[in-house]
Amino acid sequence: MAERDEERRMIRDLAEMSHRLAESERLLAAERREAQRLREREELYRQLVENSQGLICKHDLAGNLLYWSPASAMELGYAPAAGARRNLREFLAPSVRPFFDAYLRRIREKEADQGLLRLQNRDGEERLWAYRNVLHRVPDGEPYVVGHAVDITDRARAEALLRESEARHRAVIDALEEGVLVIAADGALRGCNPSAERILGLSAVQIGDRAGDILAKDAIRDDGSPFPREACPDAVTLWTGRPCSDVIMGIRRPDGELAWVSVSSRPLMRPEEGMPYGVVLSLVDVTDRRRIEREREQDLRDALARIKVLSGVLSICASCKRIRDPETARWSLLEVYLREHSEAELSHGLCGECAEATRRQIQTEDPGTR
């Protein structure tokens, strides 16, 4: 009986040991998988850091480089080992080196810093980098700073060129005698030049407040009838995508004066969209030109009213060549009749035949005259 109990106890012990061995193998396999996963992640992060196009580095609180990624070194024209035991200050552009100590103070106090950094590559070219650095404190070691920066030199140059181009275009538009308005599809004013303010008699703020109906409000046609909103050039262009040119509109200024304006509109389009997202309006003040044209037309009408057209059958004396006025039956000299019934101015002289006849007559009366 005792032998059977001992045998059963030994079987239980073997089963327990087998179970513990299996559990140990399972835990060991899990640890191996976790270690493999950590190695893979470490390799991934290493590849990401070393091949990143950005500048990735590690330095102590004195600025001494502890690490910089190979891609960072090559970006600056150096071998990866060139940064060992060198201070980050050495790679700064000379113009910003005096500010490096202030950066180190900020990173100690705030434990993070970001901004723009001017680095000088091996060829002496200065490049602009946007950086963000973070201080890391470790329980059993010296604190260190992990830095990451991206070269934005080309982008900064492109933005500078864009700003210069915009400034030039703005200067040209502001100098135009022609008014310019840029209105979005929702009616919001996106821009205007001083000439537009002068022509409309409104400030930029006032134009912005009523940009959606700046042309339609109290506007009239050339014949004096109201100008409907749907016929305004900006509305036509926004609804159809087609430009309008030289539409004459009478616009009432705040002081009550009626200004006559020639309005043209052009759509603002994006390549991927079929309808305009805005419209550019050009305004030309034609008030003075219109007044001069009206005065000239009136002068012409007045002149035509003064001119009596010679038509019909006129009675003329076969002997003295006087003309009989059909209205008064009075006989007048030809030159008098023409002066009274036309704008013609007459002068007197002799034609060739009469001059010869007069000369012969004088010679006949006075033979000594040659």
QUIVENRA-V422749 format. One line per field, one symbol per residue. ss: DSSP state (A for helix, B for strand, O for the rest). phi: phi as a letter, one per 20 degrees, with the letter a starting at -180 (. if undefined). burial: 1 if it has 9 or more other ideal C-beta (glycine too) atoms within 8 Angstrom, else 0. A space follows every 10 residues. Layout:
ss = ???
phi = ???
burial = ???
This chain:
ss = OAAAAAAAAA AAAAAAAAAA AAAAAAAAAA AAAAAAAAAA AAAAAAAAAA AOOOBBBBBO OOOBBBBBOA AAAAAOOOOA AAAOOOBAAA ABOAAAAAAA AAAAAAAAAA OBBBBBBBBB OOOOOBBBBB BBBBBBOOOO OOOBBBBBBB BOAAAAAAAA AAAAAAAAAA AAAAAOOOBB BBBBOOOOBB BBOAAAAAAA OOOAAAAAAO AAAOOOOOOB OOOOOBOOAA AOAAAAAAAA OOOBBBBBBB BBOOOOOBBB BBBBBBBBOO OOOOOOOBBB BBBBBOAAAA AAAAAAAAAA AAAAAAOOOO OOOOBBOOOO OOBBOOOOOO BBOAAAAAAA AOOOOOOOOO OAAAAAAAAA AAAAAOOOOO
phi = .fffffffff ffffffffff ffffffffff ffffffffff ffffffffff dfffecbcce fenffdabfg fffffendfg efefmdeggf effgfdgfef fffffffffd mabbrdcddd ffenfecece cbdcedddfd bffbdddcbc fdgfffffff ffffffffff ffffeffefc cdcffenffd rbdgfffffe mcfffffffc ffcfeffmfc efenffefgf efgfffffed mdfccleece defgenfede cedcccfdcd gededfeabd ddccfdffff ffffffffff ffffffeeff bmedecffee mfdeffedme ecfgffffff dbefddcdac ffffffffff fffffcgfed
burial = 0000000000 0000000000 0000000000 0000000000 0000000011 0101111111 1011100110 1111110101 0010010100 1110011001 0011011000 0110001111 1000001111 1111100000 0011111111 1110010000 0000000000 0010010011 1111100110 0110111011 1101001101 1011110011 1000001000 0111111100 1001001111 1110000111 1111111110 0000011111 1111111001 0000000000 0010000000 0000011000 0111100000 0101001110 0000000000 0000100100 0110000000
